[in-house]
Amino acid sequence: MRTEQIEVAKKKFEQLLEEQLKRVEEMKAQGEFIDYKSLDQIIIGVCGGDGIGPAITGQAKRVLEYLLKDEVKSGKVAFKDIEGLTIERRAEEKAAIPPAVLEELKECHVILKGPTTTPRKGDPWPNVESANVAMRKELDLFANVRPVRIPEQGIDWTFYRENTEGAYAVGSKGVNVTEDLGVDFTVVTSQGTERIIRAAFEYAKINGKTRVTAVTKANIIKTTDGKFLEVFYEMAKEYPGIAVDDWYIDIMTAKLVDEKRRKDFQVLVLPNLYGDILTDEA
């Protein structure tokens, strides 16, 4: 019995590895990123989602239309409303993002997206992947950049959270080997790690920042977090004018509320899960 269960789990793991190796090859084949300044027109997709999403995005769109009225009038900016990213339609099609909706999203340069429901165990909906996670993967939105500034407290942080790998990348593809044993996976690639760390260093260089900090748990999660930290220090050699250090995620949560130390941090680069936790705290 156990042999059969292990074989089923191995098959799922093999499929997962094949998917991720294919993704590595796709990243290797990528060209340069879009230069938005050179575009004749920037298309902003407005995707309301579900729940309170349409109300929020509707008001946000109204503000953007006012702020960008000259650009809209000249044709430099255009808005595109995208319907269908609701939990009802996603459940009906058993897709994190319905294919027709995804095609519309891919036609846009910028997306203003409202909240979307992610089913939990016990919910009446099928186990569809988070729309946010799916969108990050399908559109390769690898950099979640979150600035936090409170000048009167000396806080000026910019977080670079890796958005397509780590513990969230295959969160819906864990394996219940038996009733007593469940296994989830964490994914880290050289290409994915290099580009988020490069983005953090380039931001620091362009904006006159003098320190970049990596946040991991590499003392315990030695393979994936260890790889992230190894790439970080190797790439740091290309930026001799920028100081670097690293902290473990647990102690870093304390340092953000340490009035003496938190002023030292400027640009922080983190794997997906830690970036989610730390930026919520920030």
C-alpha positions in Angstrom: 0.0 0.0 0.0 2.7 2.5 1.0 4.6 1.6 -2.2 1.6 2.6 -4.4 1.2 5.9 -2.5 4.9 6.7 -2.9 4.7 6.0 -6.6 1.7 8.3 -7.0 3.6 11.1 -5.1 6.7 10.5 -7.2 4.7 10.9 -10.4 3.3 14.3 -9.2 6.8 15.4 -8.2 8.2 14.4 -11.6 5.5 16.5 -13.3 6.3 19.4 -11.1 10.0 19.2 -11.9 9.3 19.1 -15.6 7.1 22.2 -15.4 9.8 24.1 -13.5 12.6 23.0 -15.8 10.5 24.2 -18.8 10.1 27.5 -17.0 13.9 27.8 -16.6 14.3 27.4 -20.3 11.7 30.1 -21.0 13.5 32.5 -18.7 16.8 31.8 -20.4 15.1 32.7 -23.7 13.6 36.0 -22.6 14.7 39.2 -24.3 15.0 42.7 -22.8 12.1 44.1 -20.8 9.8 46.7 -22.2 11.0 50.3 -22.3 7.7 52.0 -21.4 9.1 55.4 -22.3 9.4 54.4 -25.9 5.8 53.1 -26.3 3.4 55.1 -28.5 0.5 54.1 -26.2 0.3 52.6 -22.8 -2.8 50.4 -22.2 -4.1 50.2 -18.6 -6.3 47.2 -18.0 -8.9 47.6 -15.3 -9.9 44.3 -13.8 -12.4 44.6 -10.9 -12.3 41.0 -9.6 -15.0 40.2 -7.1 -16.4 41.2 -3.8 -15.6 44.8 -3.1 -13.1 44.8 -6.0 -15.2 46.5 -8.7 -16.1 49.3 -6.3 -12.4 49.9 -5.4 -11.1 49.7 -8.9 -13.9 51.9 -10.2 -12.9 54.7 -7.9 -9.2 54.2 -8.6 -9.8 54.3 -12.3 -11.7 57.6 -11.8 -8.7 59.1 -10.0 -6.3 57.9 -12.7 -8.4 59.3 -15.5 -8.3 62.7 -13.8 -4.6 62.5 -13.1 -3.8 61.3 -16.7 -6.4 63.3 -18.5 -3.8 65.0 -20.7 -2.2 61.7 -21.6 -5.6 60.1 -22.3 -6.6 63.0 -24.5 -3.4 62.8 -26.5 -3.8 59.0 -26.9 -0.6 58.2 -24.9 -2.7 56.3 -22.4 -5.9 54.2 -22.9 -8.0 52.3 -20.4 -9.4 48.9 -21.1 -12.1 47.3 -18.9 -11.7 43.6 -18.3 -14.6 41.5 -17.0 -14.7 37.9 -15.8 -12.1 37.5 -13.1 -14.8 36.5 -10.6 -14.8 33.4 -8.3 -18.0 32.3 -10.0 -16.5 32.2 -13.5 -13.2 30.9 -12.3 -15.0 28.1 -10.5 -17.1 27.3 -13.5 -14.1 27.1 -15.8 -11.9 25.5 -13.1 -9.2 28.0 -13.9 -7.3 30.5 -11.8 -7.7 32.9 -14.6 -10.2 32.1 -17.4 -8.3 31.8 -20.8 -10.3 34.6 -22.4 -9.6 36.9 -19.5 -5.9 36.0 -19.6 -5.7 37.0 -23.3 -7.2 40.4 -22.5 -4.7 40.9 -19.7 -1.8 40.1 -22.0 -2.9 43.0 -24.3 -2.2 45.5 -21.5 1.0 47.1 -20.3 -0.3 48.0 -16.9 -3.1 46.3 -14.9 -5.2 47.8 -12.1 -6.6 44.8 -10.4 -9.1 44.5 -7.6 -9.3 41.7 -4.9 -10.1 38.2 -6.0 -11.3 35.3 -3.9 -8.9 32.4 -3.2 -10.7 29.3 -2.1 -9.7 27.8 1.2 -10.2 24.2 2.3 -13.8 23.8 3.3 -15.1 26.5 1.0 -17.8 25.5 -1.5 -15.5 26.4 -4.5 -13.1 24.0 -6.3 -9.4 24.2 -5.4 -8.5 26.8 -8.1 -5.1 28.5 -7.7 -4.9 32.1 -6.4 -5.6 34.5 -9.3 -2.8 36.7 -8.0 -0.3 33.9 -8.0 -1.5 32.7 -11.5 -1.2 36.3 -12.9 2.3 36.6 -11.6 3.3 33.4 -13.3 1.5 33.9 -16.5 2.7 37.5 -17.0 6.0 36.8 -15.3 5.5 39.6 -12.8 8.6 38.7 -10.8 9.2 41.9 -8.9 6.8 43.0 -6.2 8.2 46.5 -5.3 6.8 48.0 -2.1 8.1 51.4 -0.8 7.5 52.4 2.8 8.4 56.0 3.8 7.9 57.8 7.1 10.3 60.7 6.9 9.7 61.9 10.5 10.8 58.5 11.8 13.8 58.2 9.4 12.2 55.3 7.6 12.8 55.0 3.8 12.6 51.4 2.8 12.0 49.8 -0.6 11.3 46.1 -0.6 12.0 43.9 -3.6 9.9 40.8 -3.0 10.4 37.9 -5.5 7.0 37.2 -6.9 7.1 34.0 -9.0 9.1 31.5 -7.0 9.6 30.4 -3.4 6.9 28.7 -1.3 4.0 30.3 -3.2 5.0 29.3 -6.7 3.6 25.8 -6.5 1.4 26.2 -3.4 -1.6 24.4 -5.0 0.6 21.4 -6.1 1.5 19.9 -2.8 1.0 16.2 -2.3 -1.0 14.4 0.4 1.0 11.2 0.3 -1.2 9.5 2.9 -3.8 10.7 5.4 -1.0 11.4 7.8 1.7 12.9 5.5 1.4 16.0 3.4 4.3 17.6 1.4 4.6 21.1 -0.1 7.4 22.4 -2.3 9.6 25.5 -2.5 11.1 26.5 -5.9 14.2 28.7 -6.5 16.0 29.1 -9.8 19.2 30.8 -10.7 17.5 32.9 -13.3 14.6 34.0 -11.0 16.9 34.8 -8.2 19.4 36.8 -10.3 16.8 39.0 -11.9 15.1 40.1 -8.6 18.5 40.7 -6.9 19.7 42.6 -10.0 16.6 44.7 -9.9 17.2 45.6 -6.3 20.8 46.6 -6.9 20.0 48.6 -10.0 17.3 50.5 -8.1 19.8 51.2 -5.3 22.4 52.4 -7.8 20.0 54.7 -9.8 18.4 56.2 -6.7 21.6 56.9 -4.7 20.9 54.2 -2.1 24.0 52.9 -0.2 22.8 49.6 1.3 21.0 46.5 0.0 19.9 43.9 2.5 18.9 40.2 1.8 16.4 38.5 4.1 16.3 34.7 4.2 16.3 31.7 6.6 19.4 30.2 5.0 20.7 28.8 8.3 17.7 26.3 8.2 16.4 26.3 4.7 19.8 25.5 3.3 19.2 24.6 -0.3 16.7 27.2 -1.6 17.4 30.1 0.8 21.1 29.2 0.6 21.0 29.6 -3.2 19.3 33.0 -2.8 21.9 34.2 -0.4 24.8 32.8 -2.5 23.6 34.7 -5.6 23.1 37.8 -3.6 26.7 38.0 -2.4 28.1 37.0 -5.8 26.1 39.8 -7.5 27.1 42.3 -4.8 30.6 42.2 -6.2 29.4 44.1 -9.3 28.3 47.0 -7.1 31.3 48.0 -5.1 29.8 51.3 -4.0 26.9 49.7 -2.2 27.1 48.1 1.2 25.4 44.7 1.7 24.3 42.6 4.6 21.8 39.8 5.3 19.4 39.0 8.1 17.2 36.0 9.0 13.5 36.6 8.6 12.7 36.0 12.3 15.1 38.5 13.7 14.4 41.0 10.8 10.8 41.2 12.0 12.1 42.5 15.3 14.6 44.9 13.6 11.9 46.7 11.7 10.4 47.9 15.0 13.8 48.6 16.6 14.0 52.4 16.5 17.8 52.3 16.6 18.4 49.8 13.8 15.5 50.3 11.4 16.9 53.6 10.1 19.9 51.6 8.7 17.8 49.7 6.2 17.2 51.1 2.7 16.7 48.4 0.0 15.6 44.9 1.0 15.4 41.9 -1.3 13.6 38.8 -0.2 12.1 35.5 -1.4 8.4 35.4 -1.9 7.0 34.2 1.4 9.3 36.4 3.6 8.6 39.4 1.4 4.8 38.9 2.0 5.3 38.7 5.8 7.8 41.5 6.2 6.0 44.0 3.9 2.7 43.4 5.8 4.6 44.2 9.0 6.2 47.3 7.4 
